[in-house]
């Protein structure tokens, strides 16, 4: 190469550049070979020094700027005097039977985090299957580095195709990473996924929404783990009762009734309302005392979640439930009794560990973004690899 050219180090240990060709339009061709004078026979373990022959192998490497780089690897074969048979020297640049260098496959795997597979395949001149395999290699290395079981496990479902196909994610809440994604949401599928976890005895807390199939699977596989019902889903059910009261009061009202427009303010957190909205809501409550009562019950429940201690949580929840049971004019809140009968212990466990599904919901939103970018995933394994790559 002329001296006025920029020299880029090859960055491959024990490898020497034998020759290089730079054409105006084509890729940069670099002929390389290993520098070792002897190799160990893989069959008998003896050292061989006699060179039998050498063959050229064409490999793709990481591009330099916008120029593609092709490595012409001179791969030698040695003859072992002990077993009298030739053998090929190791291939650390690409690996056995690979046409892309290890570092190019690693670059493809990492770039899958931000770009679609089809776009990468077209840019680098490889097949989409090759890009997916590179992504799997990167994900496998990441999983090997994070082999410890999580102390706090999150379980939640998300839709792949709304109303038709669902997947379930297992999450490390403390590590903010996706452990596994399985097809389906049945108890059997979740139980099989939990049984595959490494060191499940290390899991102390499992956070979930109020899904009976998830709870049954955890109780079967992780009997010592404490189940925590997600705070957001519990408050959402109480907020739904307020919405039902509002809709009941709307029946028969004209379109210009203030309840239709301003009643939505009762669904929002009171501390987040501006002074004008609070004044509007106070005026509305004077005309609709039932809505005022429903709103007060909802805010008291939210206050219980925010301020109550583990010592007093059970007493205050039972007092709130008795207050609701004494209000026959609000059957929407009385209907919440079934939820508390089935899930009261899991709801109260929140006050011992203060665990929520916030990280899990964030990963679910990421899954939806990835699905839109890929125009949907038919293969859950590809979606799992993409989510784990984003860890």
C-alpha positions as CSV (number, residue, x, y, z in Angstrom):
1,X,0.0,0.0,0.0
2,X,1.3,3.5,-0.8
3,X,2.6,5.4,2.2
4,X,0.1,8.2,1.8
5,X,-2.8,5.9,2.5
6,X,-4.5,5.6,5.9
7,X,-3.4,2.3,7.6
8,X,-6.1,0.5,9.7
9,X,-4.9,-2.2,12.0
10,X,-6.4,-5.6,11.3
11,X,-7.0,-6.4,15.0
12,X,-6.7,-10.1,14.7
13,X,-4.1,-11.7,17.1
14,X,-1.6,-14.2,15.7
15,X,-2.6,-13.2,12.1
16,X,-0.4,-11.5,9.5
17,X,-1.4,-9.5,6.5
18,X,0.1,-11.2,3.4
19,X,-1.3,-9.0,0.7
20,X,-4.1,-6.5,0.2
21,X,-6.0,-5.1,-2.8
22,X,-8.0,-1.9,-3.0
23,X,-10.1,-1.3,-6.1
24,X,-12.0,1.9,-6.9
25,X,-15.4,0.3,-6.7
26,X,-15.1,-3.2,-5.2
27,X,-14.5,-4.3,-1.7
28,X,-11.1,-4.1,0.1
29,X,-9.5,-7.6,-0.2
30,X,-7.0,-8.5,2.5
31,X,-5.1,-11.8,2.3
32,X,-4.2,-13.0,5.8
33,X,-2.7,-16.1,7.4
34,X,-1.8,-17.4,10.9
35,X,1.8,-16.9,12.1
36,X,2.2,-20.0,14.2
37,X,4.8,-22.6,13.1
38,X,3.2,-25.6,14.7
39,X,-0.2,-26.8,15.7
40,X,-1.6,-29.5,17.9
41,X,-3.3,-32.5,16.3
42,X,-7.0,-32.6,17.5
43,X,-7.1,-36.4,17.3
44,X,-4.0,-37.5,19.2
45,X,-2.8,-34.3,20.9
46,X,0.7,-34.4,19.5
47,X,2.4,-31.3,18.0
48,X,2.8,-31.3,14.3
49,X,5.2,-29.0,12.4
50,X,5.0,-30.4,8.8
51,X,2.8,-28.3,6.6
52,X,0.7,-30.5,4.3
53,X,-1.0,-27.8,2.1
54,X,-2.9,-24.5,2.3
55,X,-6.3,-23.4,0.9
56,X,-8.0,-20.1,0.5
57,X,-11.2,-19.3,2.1
58,X,-13.2,-16.1,1.4
59,X,-14.7,-14.4,4.5
60,X,-16.6,-11.2,5.0
61,X,-15.3,-8.8,7.6
62,X,-16.5,-5.6,9.3
63,X,-16.6,-2.7,6.7
64,X,-14.3,0.3,6.9
65,X,-16.6,3.3,6.5
66,X,-18.7,2.6,3.5
67,X,-16.2,0.1,2.0
68,X,-16.8,-3.6,2.3
69,X,-13.9,-5.7,3.5
70,X,-13.2,-9.2,2.3
71,X,-10.7,-11.4,4.1
72,X,-9.0,-14.1,2.0
73,X,-7.9,-16.5,4.8
74,X,-5.0,-18.8,4.0
75,X,-5.9,-21.9,6.0
76,X,-3.0,-24.3,6.3
77,X,-3.2,-28.1,6.9
78,X,-0.6,-30.0,8.9
79,X,0.3,-33.6,8.8
80,X,0.6,-35.5,12.1
81,X,3.4,-38.0,12.2
82,X,1.7,-39.9,15.0
83,X,-1.7,-40.7,13.5
84,X,-0.4,-40.2,9.9
85,X,-3.4,-38.0,8.9
86,X,-3.6,-34.3,7.9
87,X,-5.7,-31.8,9.9
88,X,-6.6,-28.2,9.4
89,X,-5.3,-25.4,11.8
90,X,-7.9,-23.7,14.1
91,X,-10.1,-21.0,12.7
92,X,-10.3,-18.3,15.3
93,X,-11.2,-15.5,12.9
94,X,-14.6,-16.8,11.8
95,X,-15.1,-20.2,13.5
96,X,-15.7,-23.5,11.7
97,X,-17.9,-23.4,8.6
98,X,-18.6,-19.7,8.9
99,X,-18.4,-17.1,6.2
100,X,-18.5,-14.1,8.4
101,X,-15.9,-13.1,10.9
102,X,-16.8,-13.3,14.6
103,X,-16.6,-9.5,15.0
104,X,-18.9,-9.0,12.0
105,X,-21.5,-11.3,13.4
106,X,-21.2,-9.5,16.7
107,X,-21.8,-6.2,15.0
108,X,-24.8,-7.6,13.2
109,X,-26.2,-8.9,16.5
110,X,-25.9,-5.7,18.3
111,X,-27.3,-3.6,15.5
112,X,-30.5,-5.7,15.6
113,X,-31.3,-3.8,18.7
114,X,-32.1,-0.6,16.8
115,X,-32.7,-1.8,13.2
116,X,-35.0,-4.3,11.4
117,X,-33.4,-7.6,10.4
118,X,-34.4,-7.2,6.7
119,X,-32.6,-3.8,6.5
120,X,-29.4,-5.1,8.0
121,X,-29.4,-8.1,5.7
122,X,-29.8,-5.9,2.6
123,X,-27.1,-3.5,3.7
124,X,-24.4,-6.2,4.5
125,X,-25.4,-8.5,1.6
126,X,-26.3,-11.5,3.8
127,X,-29.5,-13.4,4.3
128,X,-32.0,-12.5,7.1
129,X,-31.4,-15.9,8.6
130,X,-27.7,-15.1,9.0
131,X,-28.6,-11.9,10.8
132,X,-31.0,-13.7,13.2
133,X,-28.3,-16.3,14.0
134,X,-25.8,-13.5,14.8
135,X,-28.5,-12.0,17.1
136,X,-28.9,-15.4,18.8
137,X,-25.1,-15.6,19.4
138,X,-25.1,-12.2,21.1
139,X,-28.2,-13.0,23.2
140,X,-26.6,-16.4,24.3
141,X,-23.5,-14.6,25.5
142,X,-25.6,-12.1,27.4
143,X,-27.5,-14.8,29.1
144,X,-24.3,-16.7,30.1
145,X,-23.1,-13.5,31.8
146,X,-26.4,-13.2,33.7
147,X,-27.0,-16.7,35.0
148,X,-28.0,-15.8,38.5
149,X,-31.7,-16.3,39.3
150,X,-33.6,-13.1,40.1
151,X,-34.6,-12.4,43.7
152,X,-37.8,-10.7,42.5
153,X,-39.6,-12.2,39.5
154,X,-42.3,-10.5,37.4
155,X,-44.8,-12.3,35.3
156,X,-47.2,-10.7,32.8
157,X,-48.8,-11.4,29.5
158,X,-49.0,-9.3,26.4
159,X,-50.8,-9.6,23.1
160,X,-49.0,-10.6,19.9
161,X,-52.3,-10.4,18.0
162,X,-55.0,-8.7,20.0
163,X,-57.6,-11.1,21.2
164,X,-56.1,-14.1,19.4
165,X,-52.5,-14.7,20.3
166,X,-50.7,-14.0,23.6
167,X,-47.3,-14.4,25.0
168,X,-46.1,-14.4,28.6
169,X,-42.9,-12.8,29.8
170,X,-40.7,-13.6,32.8
171,X,-38.8,-10.6,34.1
172,X,-36.0,-9.9,36.5
173,X,-37.4,-6.8,38.2
174,X,-34.2,-5.8,40.0
175,X,-32.0,-6.4,37.0
176,X,-34.6,-4.8,34.6
177,X,-34.2,-7.6,32.1
178,X,-36.3,-10.1,30.2
179,X,-35.5,-13.7,31.3
180,X,-37.8,-15.6,29.0
181,X,-40.8,-15.1,26.7
182,X,-43.1,-18.1,26.0
183,X,-46.0,-18.6,23.6
184,X,-49.4,-18.7,25.3
185,X,-50.6,-17.8,28.8
186,X,-52.0,-21.0,30.3
187,X,-51.0,-22.4,33.6
188,X,-49.2,-25.3,32.0
189,X,-47.1,-23.1,29.8
190,X,-46.1,-20.8,32.6
191,X,-45.3,-23.7,34.9
192,X,-43.0,-25.3,32.3
193,X,-41.2,-22.0,31.9
194,X,-40.7,-21.6,35.7
195,X,-39.3,-25.2,35.9
196,X,-36.7,-24.2,33.3
197,X,-35.3,-21.4,35.5
198,X,-31.8,-21.8,36.9
199,X,-31.8,-21.9,40.7
200,X,-35.5,-21.2,41.3
201,X,-35.1,-21.5,45.0
202,X,-33.4,-18.1,45.0
203,X,-36.6,-16.4,44.0
204,X,-38.2,-14.7,47.1
205,X,-41.0,-12.6,45.6
206,X,-43.2,-13.0,42.5
207,X,-45.1,-10.0,41.2
208,X,-48.1,-10.4,38.9
209,X,-51.5,-9.1,38.0
210,X,-54.5,-10.9,39.4
211,X,-54.4,-13.9,37.1
212,X,-55.4,-17.2,38.7
213,X,-53.4,-19.2,36.2
214,X,-50.2,-17.4,37.0
215,X,-50.8,-17.8,40.8
216,X,-51.5,-21.5,40.4
217,X,-48.3,-22.1,38.4
218,X,-46.1,-20.2,40.9
219,X,-47.6,-22.0,43.9
220,X,-46.9,-25.3,42.2
221,X,-43.3,-24.6,41.2
222,X,-42.2,-22.0,43.7
223,X,-44.1,-22.8,46.9
224,X,-41.7,-20.7,49.1
225,X,-42.0,-17.6,47.0
226,X,-44.2,-14.7,48.2
227,X,-46.8,-13.6,45.6
228,X,-47.5,-9.8,45.4
229,X,-50.6,-8.5,43.5
230,X,-49.6,-5.5,41.4
231,X,-50.7,-2.3,42.9
232,X,-51.6,-0.7,39.5
233,X,-54.1,-3.5,38.6
234,X,-55.8,-3.4,42.0
235,X,-56.3,0.4,41.9
236,X,-57.4,0.1,38.3
237,X,-60.3,-2.2,39.5
238,X,-61.4,0.4,42.1
239,X,-61.1,3.2,39.5
240,X,-63.3,1.0,37.2
241,X,-66.0,1.0,39.9
242,X,-66.0,4.8,39.9
243,X,-66.3,4.8,36.1
244,X,-69.3,2.4,36.3
245,X,-71.0,4.7,38.9
246,X,-70.4,7.7,36.5
247,X,-71.9,5.8,33.6
248,X,-74.9,4.7,35.6
249,X,-75.6,8.3,36.6
250,X,-75.3,9.4,32.9
251,X,-78.2,7.2,31.8
252,X,-81.0,9.4,30.4
253,X,-79.0,12.6,30.7
254,X,-79.0,15.1,27.8
255,X,-75.8,15.6,25.8
256,X,-75.2,19.0,27.2
257,X,-75.4,17.9,30.9
258,X,-72.2,18.9,32.8
259,X,-71.9,15.4,34.2
260,X,-71.0,14.1,30.7
261,X,-68.1,16.4,30.3
262,X,-66.8,17.0,33.8
263,X,-67.5,13.6,35.3
264,X,-64.3,12.3,33.8
265,X,-62.4,14.4,36.3
266,X,-63.6,12.0,39.1
267,X,-61.5,9.3,37.4
268,X,-58.2,11.2,37.7
269,X,-56.0,11.4,40.8
270,X,-57.2,14.4,42.8
271,X,-53.7,15.6,43.7
272,X,-52.9,16.0,40.0
273,X,-55.9,18.2,39.2
274,X,-55.3,21.9,38.8
275,X,-57.3,24.4,41.0
276,X,-59.8,25.1,38.2
277,X,-60.6,21.4,37.7
278,X,-60.9,20.9,41.5
279,X,-63.4,23.7,41.6
280,X,-65.4,22.3,38.7
281,X,-65.4,18.9,40.4
282,X,-66.7,20.3,43.7
283,X,-69.6,22.0,41.9
284,X,-70.5,18.7,40.2
285,X,-70.4,16.8,43.4
286,X,-73.0,19.1,44.9
287,X,-75.5,17.9,42.3
288,X,-74.3,14.2,42.3
289,X,-73.5,13.1,45.9
290,X,-73.2,9.5,44.8
291,X,-70.4,10.4,42.5
292,X,-68.8,12.3,45.4
293,X,-69.0,9.2,47.6
294,X,-67.5,7.0,44.9
295,X,-64.7,9.4,44.3
296,X,-64.0,9.6,48.0
297,X,-63.8,5.9,48.4
298,X,-61.4,5.7,45.5
299,X,-59.1,8.4,46.9
300,X,-59.2,6.8,50.4
301,X,-58.1,3.5,48.8
302,X,-55.2,5.2,46.9
303,X,-54.2,7.0,50.2
304,X,-54.2,3.5,51.9
305,X,-51.7,2.3,49.3
306,X,-49.5,5.3,49.6
307,X,-49.4,5.9,53.4
308,X,-50.3,2.7,55.2
309,X,-47.6,0.5,56.9
310,X,-47.3,-3.2,56.8
311,X,-48.5,-3.3,60.5
312,X,-51.8,-1.5,59.9
313,X,-52.6,-2.5,56.3
314,X,-54.9,-5.4,57.1
315,X,-56.9,-3.4,59.7
316,X,-57.4,-0.4,57.4
317,X,-58.3,-2.6,54.4
318,X,-61.0,-4.4,56.5
319,X,-62.3,-1.1,57.7
320,X,-62.6,0.2,54.1
321,X,-64.3,-3.0,53.0
322,X,-66.9,-2.7,55.8
323,X,-67.6,0.9,54.8
324,X,-68.2,-0.2,51.2
325,X,-70.5,-3.1,52.3
326,X,-72.6,-0.6,54.2
327,X,-73.4,1.4,51.0
328,X,-76.1,-0.5,49.1
329,X,-76.5,2.5,46.8
330,X,-73.1,1.8,45.3
331,X,-73.3,-1.9,44.1
332,X,-70.3,-1.3,41.9
333,X,-68.0,-1.1,44.9
334,X,-69.8,-4.0,46.6
335,X,-68.9,-6.1,43.6
336,X,-65.2,-5.6,44.5
337,X,-65.7,-8.0,47.5
338,X,-65.0,-11.0,45.3
339,X,-61.6,-9.6,44.2
340,X,-60.6,-9.0,47.8
341,X,-61.8,-12.4,49.0
342,X,-59.6,-14.1,46.4
343,X,-56.6,-11.9,46.4
344,X,-56.5,-10.1,49.8
345,X,-53.3,-11.8,51.0
346,X,-51.4,-11.1,47.8
347,X,-52.6,-7.5,47.9
348,X,-51.4,-7.1,51.5
349,X,-48.0,-8.7,50.6
350,X,-47.3,-5.4,48.8
351,X,-46.7,-3.6,52.1
352,X,-44.0,-6.0,53.0
353,X,-41.9,-5.7,49.8
354,X,-43.3,-2.7,47.9
355,X,-42.8,-4.4,44.5
356,X,-44.7,-3.3,41.4
357,X,-45.0,-4.3,37.8
358,X,-43.5,-1.0,36.5
359,X,-40.5,-2.6,34.9
360,X,-42.6,-5.4,33.4
361,X,-45.1,-2.9,31.8
362,X,-42.2,-1.0,30.3
363,X,-40.9,-4.2,28.7
364,X,-44.4,-4.9,27.4
365,X,-44.5,-1.5,25.8
366,X,-41.1,-2.3,24.2
367,X,-42.5,-5.5,22.9
368,X,-45.3,-3.7,21.2
369,X,-42.8,-1.2,19.6
370,X,-40.7,-4.1,18.3
371,X,-43.8,-5.8,16.9
372,X,-44.9,-2.6,15.0
373,X,-41.3,-2.2,13.6
374,X,-41.3,-5.8,12.4
375,X,-44.9,-5.6,11.1
376,X,-45.7,-8.3,13.7
377,X,-43.9,-11.4,14.9
378,X,-45.1,-14.9,13.9
379,X,-42.3,-16.6,15.7
380,X,-42.2,-15.9,19.5
381,X,-38.6,-17.0,19.6
382,X,-37.5,-14.1,17.4
383,X,-39.4,-11.7,19.6
384,X,-37.8,-13.2,22.8
385,X,-34.3,-12.7,21.2
386,X,-35.1,-9.1,20.4
387,X,-36.4,-8.3,23.9
388,X,-33.4,-10.0,25.5
389,X,-31.0,-8.1,23.2
390,X,-32.6,-4.9,24.6
391,X,-31.6,-5.9,28.1
